[in-house]
Amino acid sequence: MTSIDLLADLDARGLIHDSTDRSALGARLAEGPISVYVGFDPTADSLHAGNLLGQVMLRRFQLAGHNPVVLAGGATGMVGDPGGRSEERNLLDRETLAHNVRCVKSQLERILDFDGPHAARLVDNADWTAPMSALEFLRDVGKHFTVNQMVAKESVRARMESENGISYTEFSYMLLQANDFRHLCEHEGVEMQMGGSDQWGNITAGTDLIRRRLARTAYGLTWPLLTRSDGQKMGKSVHGALWLDPNKTSPYQFRQYWIQLPDEDVERFLLQLTLRSVDEIRALVAEHTSDPGRRVAQRALAHDVTALVHGEAAEAAAAEAAGVLFGGDPTVASADALGVVAREVPATVMSRSGLDDLVAILNQTGLASSNGDARRGLQQKAFRANGRPLEAENSLSEVGLLHGRYILLRKGKTNFHLLDVTD
């Protein structure tokens, strides 16, 4: 995609909420590569799915020939943006913030290309904010803003009117972010900042500061905040946040979140979170509409987003594991897929010598409530091992091990237990 087409493509995807002078921005993008940044405050040791849009937006600009800059907020993360919150954030110490920044950096590097002619750059605003004294900040940044201007910001005004109010710490967040933009413009050649629609006041504060202190033109663009049609915040699951760290949210659970999206959300998220063309997405949605039960749109979304975050191999293993857990034949599953299954269902490590007492195993694994329940279930052929019905006289030692180590037990359609058999 060329820079000339970029804004039109973002428009077609519903990704432009506000922007500085649209014609001037379009003209600047058409002139040649521009450096554009998005900031992420490392308030946790992992980003979550709600942060994905910023990363994907930077990737779109990179693919169009521009230069993405990712800002990890080692400084602003200590303060917290009041936008979208009804109460003060817990302040984090420097050691925790530094740890979080390291973790977040590794996640950002999965989606953006940090090599090549339009290599992404990673910066930490603690590098230039921490050495600045309070007097320098007030003189070089604070004097360029009026309190009236800051109070006019919707998120600040809402907090001021709330029972808890707003501290001066969070009130100053706008000035810190404006100074980030000024610093990146002056020292890194960054001309554009992007963010969610709740960042508009912070972004325009930055463009104003750049104009006043540097006499330069800078640009800003925001996208709409993503929420599901049921009002649920995008990236939140019944278990809490949908993390990008595979140790917090497994690739299987991550993929299943997108598979389970309602039909009314899937087109919007395909447009905004995947790199498929608009025309391809329209055709995909039309195919989905003709047979919603196949969930082809959700499957495409789940594939693209999971592969983007965790890689193609992890996505393939998660998809294969889902096939097993939703009725597929475990005997044809790969070792990677069964490894995923082992992390998603109850599992027991067992020696080969312990496989003979089938009744005891069914009781111990919880698939039966007692030895008597196990025997009745066996008579009714209620249990399966590696997809094969078990009978009373069976011993699990007669069941072939999948990939030399696994036996997948199942009762009914959804109750599983994986035996990891060792010598």
Secondary structure by P-SEA (a helix, b strand, c coil): ccccaaaaaaaaacccccccaaaaaaaaaaacbbbbbcccccccccccccaaaaaaaaaaaaaabbbbbbbccaaaaacccccccccccccccaaaaaaaaaaaaaaaaacccccccbbbbbbbcccccccccaaaaaaaccccccaaaaaacaaaaaaaaccccccccccaaaaaaaaaaaaaaaccccccccccccaaaaaaaaaaaaaacccbbbbbbbccccccccccccccccccccccccccccaaaaaaaaaacccccaaaaaaccccccaaaaaaaaaaaaaccccaaaaaaaaaaaaaaaccaaaaaaaaaaaaaaaccccccccaaaaaaaaaccbbbbbccccccaaaaaaaaacccccaaaaaaaaaaccccccccccccccccccccccccbbbbbbccccbbbbbbccc
